[in-house]
Amino acid sequence: MIQPLLAQAAAVHSPGILESIFRDSSNVALILIFGGSFLTAIIAIVGGVSQKVLVGRSQERTRQEVAAYVAEGTMTADEGERLLRAGK
């Protein structure tokens, strides 16, 4: 008589934290809302940083090309300076 009770007690387990969170559908909706918001914020931050890096690289490349044109004598220093100021 005691062994079947022990087997039943061993079979019953308390629900884990994930099971208790996802048991109620309102919890799932909240998790999706906050998770989606967090993911959107992360993507926006990464996109903004990437854009600033690309803009900085292209500005530096333009400065280097203008300096090369000035160095080879294709354009004067005043023309190069006007070109670099025009972009601002």
Protein Blocks (a to p, Z undefined) as FASTA:
>chain_A
ZZmmmmmmmmpccddfklmmmmpmklmmmmmmmmmmmmmmmmmmmmmmmmmmmmmmmmmm
mmmmmmmmmmnopacfklmmmmmmmmZZ
